[in-house]
Amino acid sequence: MSPCLAGPWADEGLHLRSHRVTNGLEATVVIPSKFCAFPGVINGGILSTLVDCHGNWTAAIALMDRSCLPKPPLTMTSNAQVHCKSRARLRRPPDKALLVMNNV
């Protein structure tokens, strides 16, 4: 099991748990205030981590399915860019989960 910051096994992480949906994966995550750059504003690095981790698992599952493999292959992001068009504010109660979706 990988102790990735976004994954479910990191003690101090985001505990992201992805589930299959049609053509991809979906997950919910609660962003703790310790991952905010300012009160109510999610740190850009945390957003990048969510995009990287969830996107990587989506790709790995798609490769596994396409190649009829018994488990997902090891994959790694070679390049990623995240452009925030505005501040990522937490416009929800602190205990309400955000939905993260990826499609292939």
Disulfide bonds with the S-S distance in Angstrom:
none
